[in-house]
Amino acid sequence: MPKIKVKYSTNFIDFAIDQTGNVENACLIAIANNRSIHELLTVDELIEVPDGLPSKASIYYKFINVDKVEPKKVKVLPLQTFYDISIQQTGNVENAYLISLANNRLIYDKLTAGEELLIPDNLRYSKKEIQYYEARNIIIATGLKEKIIIDNGLDYLFPLGFPISF
């Protein structure tokens, strides 16, 4: 079994997604290391990964139609996450993981405004949700992580969100 160095503090679930593209491998990797699937991994820790687990490419091609010539490309707006892109482009948050996988990124990677992302063409779309956001000119961008103070003195965690303290 090869040993892989952990790049950042995470757990076996995120590690399995990062290394194999398949969350189901988390249990197998945890068992191979005699640990619980929910234990935190530390940076530079060596983790044994069993041979024969599906690679990122095999998972990617299972969901993405490779016969198409050009997948759709979108530009990331400020403060957008893969979840935001998924909702904005497909009307379905469940596509976030597949969009991140199609771009060889982790679902919780920070996106840079202006970068282009590929949107696979055979995702499950919700036209009703897409039309709702388009008709109201709503741009979804929930990447704000710091509290901001609005003139009324209330603390907000998300832009135009609900007050956290009263």
Secondary structure by P-SEA (a helix, b strand, c coil): cbbbbbcccccaaaaaaaccccccaaaaaaaaacccccccccccbbbbbbcccccaaaaaaacccccccccbbbbbcccccaaaaaaaccccccaaaaaaaaacccccccccccbbbbbbccccccaaaaaaaaaabbbbbccccbbbbccccccccccccccccc
